[in-house]
Amino acid sequence: MNKFYMNGKLIHKASDHNTKRCEVEKWVFLPHSDFDRLKANPYQEHEAITAARDLMYEDKNAYHCIMLLDEYGEDGLLIEAEGFDYPRLSMFVPDAKSIYERYQTSEPELKLHDMIKDTVEKIAELAHTGKTDFTSADMIDMDEIVSPVKNAIVLQLAQRDDIKMAENTDIGVDFQPDIHVEAEKLTELKFYCPLKVQREIKPSFDEDEDEFFEDTEELSDFEVLE
């Protein structure tokens, strides 16, 4: 069996492991080099902390924090800066990217995940009775699975910056549109480039001078609109 591992820091003869609720107000991905520097020296100032300074504070219910994530790694740093530009309070969080991905998972996606797990359990139980071949349509209620699939698609569309709105418009009629989407209007870009055009005339032969020469004609500038 493969062994599970994580990055962590164990405390020698820890006096306790009491905790207080921490609420992540913002998730921030950092370049790997920046993350490594902060992990090695948590008292360094960083622009990501400065930008989110107003989001970090402590009240009677919780620490309000930001989570810095390693862009190319799996771990994170939970930070409450207490109004400063560096981590006054911080905690190394192993496998923080998995926590972020679970946080991003919508309810319909979780429902689908549970359906898949249930189907896996059913097939595994039948496999232990000697059955070897399965028809997925017999194991999965397709009518039940369609709704969470549509809702998951709509929720992910609605989270995109380039989508104005998305909704499930299913009325139970076959072959009718069941997802309505409106995109944000794209910014129209116009490019104006001054262009100097030269027309090259083929070399001609001057009998009097007994030599070749080339002429060019310079034409006026144009504005090119794309």
Accessible surface in RSA format (square Angstrom, percent):
REM  Atomic radii and reference values for relative SASA: ProtOr
REM  Chains: A
REM  Algorithm: Lee & Richards
REM  Probe-radius: 1.40
REM  Slices: 20
REM RES _ NUM      All-atoms   Total-Side   Main-Chain    Non-polar    All polar
REM                ABS   REL    ABS   REL    ABS   REL    ABS   REL    ABS   REL
RES MET A   1   233.79 121.1 149.82  99.2  83.97 199.9 125.13 106.4 108.65 144.0
RES ASN A   2   148.14 102.2 124.71 120.5  23.43  56.4  33.43  80.5 114.71 110.9
RES LYS A   3   193.15  94.2 167.25 102.6  25.89  61.6 115.24 103.7  77.91  83.0
RES PHE A   4   157.32  78.7 124.01  76.8  33.31  86.7 130.10  78.9  27.22  77.9
RES TYR A   5   188.37  87.9 172.29  98.0  16.08  41.9 128.70  96.7  59.67  73.6
RES MET A   6   108.11  56.0  77.95  51.6  30.16  71.8  66.38  56.4  41.73  55.3
RES ASN A   7    83.91  57.9  77.89  75.3   6.02  14.5  16.04  38.6  67.87  65.6
RES GLY A   8    56.62  69.8   0.00   N/A  56.62  69.8  18.20  49.9  38.42  86.1
RES LYS A   9   181.97  88.8 153.43  94.1  28.54  68.0  99.66  89.7  82.31  87.7
RES LEU A  10   177.10  98.6 150.59 107.7  26.51  66.6 151.98 106.7  25.11  67.6
RES ILE A  11   120.46  68.5  97.17  72.4  23.29  56.1 101.06  72.8  19.40  52.7
RES HIS A  12   153.03  83.6 128.92  89.6  24.11  61.7 100.45 103.5  52.58  61.2
RES LYS A  13   178.80  87.2 140.77  86.4  38.03  90.6  98.64  88.8  80.16  85.4
RES ALA A  14    38.84  35.7   7.79  12.0  31.05  70.6  10.23  14.4  28.61  75.8
RES SER A  15   113.92  96.3  70.33  93.9  43.59 100.4  55.12 117.4  58.80  82.4
RES ASP A  16    81.41  57.0  60.51  60.2  20.90  49.4  25.36  59.7  56.05  55.9
RES HIS A  17   145.07  79.3 119.25  82.9  25.82  66.1  89.28  92.0  55.80  64.9
RES ASN A  18   128.30  88.5  99.64  96.3  28.66  69.0  33.34  80.2  94.96  91.8
RES THR A  19   132.35  94.1  92.93  94.2  39.42  93.9  68.58  92.1  63.77  96.4
RES LYS A  20    74.14  36.2  54.22  33.3  19.91  47.4  48.43  43.6  25.71  27.4
RES ARG A  21   160.62  67.4 142.36  72.6  18.26  43.5  50.80  69.4 109.82  66.6
RES CYS A  22    52.88  40.0  26.67  29.7  26.21  61.6   8.79  22.3  44.09  47.5
RES GLU A  23    54.99  31.6  50.89  38.5   4.11   9.8  19.39  37.5  35.60  29.1
RES VAL A  24    46.54  30.6  19.95  18.1  26.59  64.1  19.95  17.3  26.59  72.1
RES GLU A  25    76.32  43.8  45.90  34.7  30.42  72.4   7.32  14.2  69.00  56.3
RES LYS A  26    87.18  42.5  83.05  51.0   4.13   9.8  48.70  43.8  38.48  41.0
RES TRP A  27    45.62  18.3  23.87  11.6  21.75  51.1  23.17  12.4  22.45  36.4
RES VAL A  28    24.42  16.1  22.30  20.2   2.13   5.1  24.42  21.2   0.00   0.0
RES PHE A  29    83.70  41.9  60.43  37.4  23.27  60.6  60.43  36.6  23.27  66.6
RES LEU A  30     5.45   3.0   5.29   3.8   0.16   0.4   5.45   3.8   0.00   0.0
RES PRO A  31    65.27  47.6  65.20  59.4   0.07   0.3  65.24  53.9   0.03   0.2
RES HIS A  32    81.59  44.6  79.48  55.2   2.11   5.4  60.94  62.8  20.65  24.0
RES SER A  33    60.23  50.9  53.37  71.2   6.86  15.8  41.07  87.5  19.16  26.8
RES ASP A  34    26.55  18.6  25.42  25.3   1.13   2.7   0.71   1.7  25.84  25.8
RES PHE A  35     2.26   1.1   2.26   1.4   0.00   0.0   2.26   1.4   0.00   0.0
RES ASP A  36    52.63  36.9  49.58  49.3   3.05   7.2  20.42  48.1  32.21  32.1
RES ARG A  37   122.65  51.5 118.60  60.5   4.04   9.6  55.34  75.6  67.30  40.8
RES LEU A  38     2.15   1.2   2.10   1.5   0.05   0.1   2.10   1.5   0.05   0.1
RES LYS A  39    92.56  45.2  75.73  46.5  16.83  40.1  38.81  34.9  53.74  57.2
RES ALA A  40    89.31  82.1  50.56  78.0  38.75  88.1  61.02  85.9  28.29  74.9
RES ASN A  41    66.62  45.9  65.20  63.0   1.42   3.4  17.16  41.3  49.46  47.8
RES PRO A  42    47.19  34.4  46.96  42.8   0.23   0.8  47.19  39.0   0.00   0.0
RES TYR A  43   158.06  73.8 143.65  81.7  14.41  37.5  95.92  72.1  62.14  76.6
RES GLN A  44    58.66  32.8  52.48  38.4   6.18  14.7  22.98  48.9  35.68  27.1
RES GLU A  45   123.02  70.6  99.33  75.1  23.70  56.4  28.88  55.9  94.14  76.9
RES HIS A  46    28.58  15.6  21.46  14.9   7.12  18.2  25.98  26.8   2.60   3.0
RES GLU A  47   141.52  81.2 128.80  97.4  12.72  30.3  49.26  95.3  92.26  75.3
RES ALA A  48    13.66  12.6   5.51   8.5   8.14  18.5  12.25  17.3   1.41   3.7
RES ILE A  49     0.00   0.0   0.00   0.0   0.00   0.0   0.00   0.0   0.00   0.0
RES THR A  50    56.95  40.5  49.43  50.1   7.51  17.9  41.89  56.3  15.06  22.8
RES ALA A  51    84.38  77.6  41.71  64.4  42.67  97.1  53.56  75.4  30.82  81.6
RES ALA A  52     1.35   1.2   0.00   0.0   1.35   3.1   1.35   1.9   0.00   0.0
RES ARG A  53    87.51  36.7  84.75  43.2   2.76   6.6   7.26   9.9  80.25  48.6
RES ASP A  54   134.09  93.9 108.82 108.3  25.27  59.7  39.14  92.1  94.95  94.7
RES LEU A  55    71.32  39.7  69.55  49.8   1.77   4.5  71.21  50.0   0.11   0.3
RES MET A  56     6.44   3.3   0.00   0.0   6.44  15.3   0.00   0.0   6.44   8.5
RES TYR A  57   105.29  49.2 102.33  58.2   2.96   7.7  73.37  55.1  31.92  39.3
RES GLU A  58    87.11  50.0  58.59  44.3  28.51  67.9  15.69  30.3  71.42  58.3
RES ASP A  59    51.88  36.3  41.05  40.9  10.84  25.6  35.04  82.5  16.85  16.8
RES LYS A  60   190.39  92.9 152.18  93.4  38.21  91.0 105.35  94.8  85.04  90.6
RES ASN A  61    96.37  66.5  82.17  79.4  14.20  34.2  21.74  52.3  74.63  72.1
RES ALA A  62     0.00   0.0   0.00   0.0   0.00   0.0   0.00   0.0   0.00   0.0
RES TYR A  63    59.47  27.8  59.47  33.8   0.00   0.0  22.69  17.1  36.78  45.3
RES HIS A  64    15.09   8.2  15.09  10.5   0.00   0.0  14.61  15.1   0.48   0.6
RES CYS A  65     3.51   2.7   3.51   3.9   0.00   0.0   0.00   0.0   3.51   3.8
RES ILE A  66     0.00   0.0   0.00   0.0   0.00   0.0   0.00   0.0   0.00   0.0
RES MET A  67     7.80   4.0   7.80   5.2   0.00   0.0   7.80   6.6   0.00   0.0
RES LEU A  68     0.00   0.0   0.00   0.0   0.00   0.0   0.00   0.0   0.00   0.0
RES LEU A  69     0.11   0.1   0.11   0.1   0.00   0.0   0.11   0.1   0.00   0.0
RES ASP A  70     7.27   5.1   7.25   7.2   0.03   0.1   0.06   0.1   7.21   7.2
RES GLU A  71    76.30  43.8  64.86  49.1  11.44  27.2  14.12  27.3  62.17  50.8
RES TYR A  72   173.94  81.2 138.70  78.9  35.24  91.7 104.78  78.7  69.16  85.3
RES GLY A  73    16.02  19.8   0.00   N/A  16.02  19.8  15.90  43.6   0.11   0.2
RES GLU A  74    97.94  56.2  94.09  71.2   3.85   9.2  46.36  89.7  51.58  42.1
RES ASP A  75    12.40   8.7  12.02  12.0   0.39   0.9   1.28   3.0  11.13  11.1
RES GLY A  76     0.00   0.0   0.00   N/A   0.00   0.0   0.00   0.0   0.00   0.0
RES LEU A  77    11.43   6.4  11.43   8.2   0.00   0.0  11.43   8.0   0.00   0.0
RES LEU A  78    13.39   7.5  11.88   8.5   1.51   3.8  11.88   8.3   1.51   4.1
RES ILE A  79     0.69   0.4   0.28   0.2   0.41   1.0   0.69   0.5   0.00   0.0
RES GLU A  80     4.29   2.5   3.41   2.6   0.87   2.1   2.41   4.7   1.88   1.5
RES ALA A  81     0.00   0.0   0.00   0.0   0.00   0.0   0.00   0.0   0.00   0.0
RES GLU A  82    75.99  43.6  54.21  41.0  21.78  51.8  23.82  46.1  52.16  42.6
RES GLY A  83    43.97  54.2   0.00   N/A  43.97  54.2  25.24  69.3  18.73  42.0
RES PHE A  84    90.84  45.4  87.79  54.4   3.04   7.9  90.84  55.1   0.00   0.0
RES ASP A  85    36.16  25.3  33.66  33.5   2.49   5.9   1.86   4.4  34.30  34.2
RES TYR A  86    45.44  21.2  45.44  25.9   0.00   0.0  27.46  20.6  17.98  22.2
RES PRO A  87     3.52   2.6   1.41   1.3   2.12   7.7   1.41   1.2   2.12  13.2
RES ARG A  88   107.81  45.3  84.83  43.2  22.98  54.7   7.27   9.9 100.54  60.9
RES LEU A  89    69.81  38.9  66.47  47.6   3.34   8.4  69.47  48.8   0.34   0.9
RES SER A  90    57.10  48.3  19.73  26.3  37.37  86.1   5.38  11.5  51.72  72.5
RES MET A  91   106.64  55.2 100.28  66.4   6.36  15.1  65.52  55.7  41.13  54.5
RES PHE A  92    52.47  26.3  34.82  21.6  17.65  45.9  34.82  21.1  17.65  50.5
RES VAL A  93    16.34  10.7  15.74  14.3   0.59   1.4  16.34  14.2   0.00   0.0
RES PRO A  94    38.25  27.9  31.75  28.9   6.50  23.6  31.75  26.2   6.50  40.4
RES ASP A  95    53.78  37.7  52.14  51.9   1.64   3.9  17.60  41.4  36.18  36.1
RES ALA A  96     0.00   0.0   0.00   0.0   0.00   0.0   0.00   0.0   0.00   0.0
RES LYS A  97    32.92  16.1  32.92  20.2   0.00   0.0  18.55  16.7  14.37  15.3
RES SER A  98    30.60  25.9  29.29  39.1   1.31   3.0  10.33  22.0  20.27  28.4
RES ILE A  99    64.67  36.8  63.66  47.4   1.00   2.4  63.66  45.8   1.00   2.7
RES TYR A 100    47.04  22.0  47.04  26.8   0.00   0.0  18.87  14.2  28.17  34.7
RES GLU A 101    99.12  56.9  94.03  71.1   5.08  12.1  36.48  70.6  62.64  51.1
RES ARG A 102   155.62  65.3 144.93  73.9  10.69  25.4  72.72  99.4  82.91  50.2
RES TYR A 103   140.71  65.7 112.63  64.1  28.08  73.1  78.73  59.2  61.98  76.4
RES GLN A 104    84.68  47.4  69.28  50.6  15.41  36.7  22.38  47.6  62.30  47.3
RES THR A 105    45.33  32.2  31.40  31.8  13.93  33.2  16.73  22.5  28.60  43.2
RES SER A 106    16.63  14.1   6.99   9.3   9.64  22.2  16.63  35.4   0.00   0.0
RES GLU A 107   132.67  76.2 126.70  95.9   5.97  14.2  62.28 120.5  70.40  57.5
RES PRO A 108    17.99  13.1  14.41  13.1   3.58  13.0  17.84  14.7   0.15   0.9
RES GLU A 109    44.26  25.4  39.32  29.7   4.94  11.8  15.50  30.0  28.75  23.5
RES LEU A 110    77.55  43.2  77.22  55.2   0.34   0.8  77.22  54.2   0.34   0.9
RES LYS A 111   106.42  51.9 102.10  62.6   4.33  10.3  56.69  51.0  49.74  53.0
RES LEU A 112    30.53  17.0  30.53  21.8   0.00   0.0  30.53  21.4   0.00   0.0
RES HIS A 113   100.44  54.9  98.23  68.3   2.22   5.7  64.91  66.9  35.53  41.3
RES ASP A 114    79.21  55.5  78.28  77.9   0.94   2.2  22.44  52.8  56.78  56.6
RES MET A 115    29.44  15.2  25.94  17.2   3.50   8.3  24.95  21.2   4.49   6.0
RES ILE A 116   102.99  58.6 100.51  74.9   2.48   6.0 102.99  74.2   0.00   0.0
RES LYS A 117   117.95  57.5 115.20  70.7   2.75   6.6  61.21  55.1  56.74  60.4
RES ASP A 118    82.92  58.1  80.65  80.3   2.26   5.4  17.69  41.6  65.22  65.0
RES THR A 119    19.87  14.1  19.85  20.1   0.02   0.1  11.02  14.8   8.86  13.4
RES VAL A 120    84.99  55.9  82.84  75.0   2.15   5.2  84.25  73.2   0.74   2.0
RES GLU A 121   103.47  59.4 103.45  78.3   0.02   0.0  34.31  66.4  69.16  56.5
RES LYS A 122   108.99  53.2 106.62  65.4   2.37   5.6  62.61  56.4  46.38  49.4
RES ILE A 123    55.95  31.8  55.95  41.7   0.00   0.0  55.95  40.3   0.00   0.0
RES ALA A 124    42.28  38.9  35.98  55.5   6.30  14.3  41.99  59.1   0.29   0.8
RES GLU A 125   115.05  66.0 108.37  82.0   6.68  15.9  42.63  82.5  72.41  59.1
RES LEU A 126    67.78  37.7  67.78  48.5   0.00   0.0  67.78  47.6   0.00   0.0
RES ALA A 127    50.49  46.4  34.72  53.6  15.77  35.9  34.97  49.3  15.51  41.1
RES HIS A 128   163.42  89.3 128.16  89.1  35.26  90.2  83.05  85.6  80.37  93.5
RES THR A 129   107.02  76.1  67.00  67.9  40.02  95.4  69.51  93.4  37.51  56.7
RES GLY A 130    57.40  70.8   0.00   N/A  57.40  70.8  36.33  99.7  21.08  47.2
RES LYS A 131    96.26  47.0  84.75  52.0  11.51  27.4  50.72  45.7  45.54  48.5
RES THR A 132   113.13  80.5  84.94  86.1  28.19  67.2  69.41  93.2  43.73  66.1
RES ASP A 133   112.17  78.6 103.91 103.4   8.26  19.5  38.08  89.6  74.09  73.9
RES PHE A 134    61.35  30.7  23.93  14.8  37.42  97.4  27.60  16.7  33.75  96.6
RES THR A 135    79.66  56.7  72.08  73.1   7.58  18.1  41.39  55.6  38.27  57.8
RES SER A 136    76.19  64.4  67.17  89.6   9.01  20.8  37.38  79.6  38.81  54.4
RES ALA A 137    67.88  62.4  49.14  75.8  18.74  42.6  50.49  71.1  17.39  46.1
RES ASP A 138   119.00  83.4  83.09  82.7  35.91  84.9  28.25  66.5  90.75  90.5
RES MET A 139    28.24  14.6  18.52  12.3   9.72  23.2   9.75   8.3  18.49  24.5
RES ILE A 140    52.11  29.7  44.96  33.5   7.16  17.2  49.22  35.4   2.89   7.8
RES ASP A 141    84.93  59.5  67.27  67.0  17.67  41.8  29.54  69.5  55.39  55.2
RES MET A 142   104.65  54.2 101.10  66.9   3.55   8.5  93.19  79.2  11.47  15.2
RES ASP A 143   128.21  89.8 110.91 110.4  17.30  40.9  32.16  75.7  96.05  95.8
RES GLU A 144    91.56  52.6  79.60  60.2  11.95  28.5  32.94  63.7  58.61  47.9
RES ILE A 145    28.16  16.0  28.16  21.0   0.00   0.0  28.16  20.3   0.00   0.0
RES VAL A 146    60.85  40.0  59.40  53.8   1.45   3.5  60.85  52.9   0.00   0.0
RES SER A 147    57.60  48.7  54.93  73.3   2.66   6.1  33.27  70.8  24.33  34.1
RES PRO A 148     4.28   3.1   2.70   2.5   1.58   5.7   4.28   3.5   0.00   0.0
RES VAL A 149    56.68  37.3  56.06  50.7   0.63   1.5  56.51  49.1   0.18   0.5
RES LYS A 150    33.15  16.2  33.15  20.3   0.00   0.0  20.55  18.5  12.60  13.4
RES ASN A 151    51.58  35.6  50.38  48.7   1.20   2.9   8.61  20.7  42.97  41.5
RES ALA A 152     9.00   8.3   8.58  13.2   0.42   1.0   8.95  12.6   0.05   0.1
RES ILE A 153    81.13  46.2  76.39  56.9   4.73  11.4  80.70  58.1   0.43   1.2
RES VAL A 154    14.94   9.8  14.94  13.5   0.00   0.0  14.94  13.0   0.00   0.0
RES LEU A 155    71.18  39.6  71.07  50.8   0.11   0.3  71.07  49.9   0.11   0.3
RES GLN A 156    96.12  53.7  92.31  67.5   3.80   9.1  25.07  53.4  71.04  53.9
RES LEU A 157    42.79  23.8  42.32  30.3   0.46   1.2  42.59  29.9   0.20   0.5
RES ALA A 158    52.76  48.5  29.30  45.2  23.46  53.4  30.26  42.6  22.50  59.6
RES GLN A 159   119.28  66.7  88.17  64.4  31.11  74.1  46.73  99.5  72.55  55.0
RES ARG A 160   131.05  55.0 119.82  61.1  11.23  26.7  34.86  47.6  96.19  58.3
RES ASP A 161   143.93 100.8 116.94 116.4  26.98  63.8  44.20 104.0  99.73  99.5
RES ASP A 162    56.68  39.7  51.53  51.3   5.15  12.2  29.67  69.8  27.01  26.9
RES ILE A 163    24.07  13.7  16.10  12.0   7.97  19.2  16.10  11.6   7.97  21.6
RES LYS A 164   134.45  65.6 108.57  66.6  25.88  61.6  55.55  50.0  78.90  84.0
RES MET A 165    63.62  32.9  59.00  39.0   4.62  11.0  63.62  54.1   0.00   0.0
RES ALA A 166    15.86  14.6   0.00   0.0  15.86  36.1   0.00   0.0  15.86  42.0
RES GLU A 167    75.61  43.4  74.42  56.3   1.20   2.9  17.46  33.8  58.16  47.5
RES ASN A 168    55.83  38.5  27.55  26.6  28.28  68.1  15.29  36.8  40.53  39.2
RES THR A 169    47.72  33.9  36.18  36.7  11.54  27.5  40.94  55.0   6.78  10.2
RES ASP A 170    67.61  47.4  40.71  40.5  26.90  63.6   7.92  18.6  59.69  59.5
RES ILE A 171   134.88  76.8 101.43  75.6  33.44  80.6 112.39  80.9  22.48  61.0
RES GLY A 172    67.32  83.0   0.00   N/A  67.32  83.0  35.27  96.8  32.04  71.8
RES VAL A 173    78.23  51.5  66.38  60.1  11.85  28.6  69.77  60.6   8.46  23.0
RES ASP A 174   113.90  79.8  98.70  98.2  15.19  35.9  22.46  52.9  91.44  91.2
RES PHE A 175   204.01 102.1 159.54  98.8  44.47 115.7 174.28 105.7  29.73  85.1
RES GLN A 176    95.63  53.5  83.10  60.7  12.53  29.8  10.56  22.5  85.07  64.5
RES PRO A 177   111.42  81.2  89.58  81.7  21.84  79.4 101.94  84.2   9.48  58.9
RES ASP A 178    40.12  28.1  39.18  39.0   0.94   2.2   3.01   7.1  37.11  37.0
RES ILE A 179    53.97  30.7  33.07  24.6  20.90  50.4  33.10  23.8  20.87  56.6
RES HIS A 180    72.77  39.8  70.50  49.0   2.27   5.8  45.40  46.8  27.37  31.8
RES VAL A 181    59.58  39.2  33.05  29.9  26.53  63.9  33.05  28.7  26.53  72.0
RES GLU A 182    71.77  41.2  68.14  51.5   3.63   8.6  25.55  49.4  46.22  37.7
RES ALA A 183    70.43  64.8  46.28  71.4  24.16  55.0  46.28  65.2  24.16  64.0
RES GLU A 184    78.07  44.8  73.39  55.5   4.68  11.1  18.58  35.9  59.49  48.6
RES LYS A 185   192.95  94.1 160.42  98.4  32.53  77.5 111.83 100.7  81.12  86.4
RES LEU A 186   145.78  81.2 131.54  94.1  14.24  35.8 134.05  94.1  11.73  31.6
RES THR A 187   117.42  83.5  91.64  92.9  25.78  61.4  62.99  84.6  54.44  82.3
RES GLU A 188   132.85  76.3 103.95  78.6  28.91  68.8  46.52  90.0  86.33  70.5
RES LEU A 189   121.13  67.5 103.03  73.7  18.09  45.5 104.04  73.1  17.08  46.0
RES LYS A 190   117.96  57.5  92.13  56.5  25.83  61.5  39.13  35.2  78.83  84.0
RES PHE A 191   113.66  56.9 111.06  68.8   2.61   6.8 113.57  68.9   0.09   0.3
RES TYR A 192   129.81  60.6 101.27  57.6  28.54  74.3  76.22  57.3  53.58  66.1
RES CYS A 193    58.26  44.1  57.52  64.2   0.74   1.7  24.31  61.6  33.96  36.6
RES PRO A 194   115.87  84.4  94.61  86.2  21.26  77.3  96.44  79.6  19.43 120.7
RES LEU A 195    89.73  50.0  88.44  63.3   1.29   3.3  89.39  62.8   0.35   0.9
RES LYS A 196   127.30  62.1 101.78  62.5  25.52  60.8  52.48  47.2  74.82  79.7
RES VAL A 197    51.04  33.6  48.13  43.6   2.91   7.0  51.04  44.3   0.00   0.0
RES GLN A 198   111.02  62.1  82.97  60.6  28.04  66.8  19.31  41.1  91.70  69.5
RES ARG A 199   131.56  55.2 127.78  65.1   3.78   9.0  54.86  75.0  76.71  46.5
RES GLU A 200   122.11  70.1  95.91  72.6  26.20  62.4  29.15  56.4  92.96  75.9
RES ILE A 201    71.38  40.6  67.61  50.4   3.76   9.1  71.38  51.4   0.00   0.0
RES LYS A 202   174.36  85.1 165.46 101.5   8.90  21.2 110.39  99.4  63.98  68.1
RES PRO A 203    76.60  55.8  54.97  50.1  21.63  78.6  54.97  45.4  21.63 134.4
RES SER A 204    50.16  42.4  44.03  58.8   6.13  14.1  43.87  93.4   6.29   8.8
RES PHE A 205   108.53  54.3  80.89  50.1  27.64  71.9  80.89  49.0  27.64  79.1
RES ASP A 206    47.49  33.3  41.90  41.7   5.59  13.2   9.47  22.3  38.02  37.9
RES GLU A 207   145.43  83.5 123.03  93.1  22.41  53.3  38.38  74.2 107.05  87.4
RES ASP A 208   139.52  97.7 104.37 103.9  35.15  83.1  30.72  72.3 108.80 108.5
RES GLU A 209   116.15  66.7  96.95  73.3  19.20  45.7  22.55  43.6  93.60  76.4
RES ASP A 210   108.69  76.1  89.78  89.4  18.91  44.7  23.76  55.9  84.93  84.7
RES GLU A 211    96.15  55.2  90.43  68.4   5.72  13.6  24.92  48.2  71.23  58.2
RES PHE A 212   144.20  72.1 123.05  76.2  21.15  55.0 123.05  74.6  21.15  60.5
RES PHE A 213    84.16  42.1  75.87  47.0   8.29  21.6  83.48  50.6   0.68   1.9
RES GLU A 214   113.75  65.3  85.48  64.7  28.27  67.3  24.81  48.0  88.94  72.6
RES ASP A 215    69.57  48.7  64.67  64.4   4.90  11.6  16.90  39.8  52.67  52.5
RES THR A 216    85.54  60.8  58.65  59.5  26.89  64.1  32.20  43.3  53.34  80.6
RES GLU A 217    68.56  39.4  64.43  48.7   4.13   9.8  29.65  57.4  38.91  31.8
RES GLU A 218   112.48  64.6  80.21  60.7  32.27  76.8  24.26  46.9  88.21  72.0
RES LEU A 219    68.25  38.0  60.99  43.6   7.26  18.3  64.92  45.6   3.34   9.0
RES SER A 220    82.96  70.1  65.86  87.9  17.10  39.4  53.88 114.7  29.08  40.7
RES ASP A 221    93.15  65.3  69.02  68.7  24.14  57.1  25.86  60.9  67.29  67.1
RES PHE A 222   104.07  52.1  98.09  60.8   5.97  15.5 103.33  62.6   0.73   2.1
RES GLU A 223   142.80  82.0 112.92  85.4  29.89  71.2  41.85  80.9 100.95  82.4
RES VAL A 224    48.83  32.1  45.45  41.2   3.37   8.1  48.74  42.4   0.09   0.2
RES LEU A 225   106.87  59.5  78.11  55.9  28.76  72.3  78.11  54.9  28.76  77.4
RES GLU A 226   143.44  82.4 101.35  76.7  42.09 100.2  65.88 127.4  77.56  63.3
END  Absolute sums over single chains surface
CHAIN  1 A    17997.2      14864.8       3132.4       9717.0       8280.2
END  Absolute sums over all chains
TOTAL         17997.2      14864.8       3132.4       9717.0       8280.2
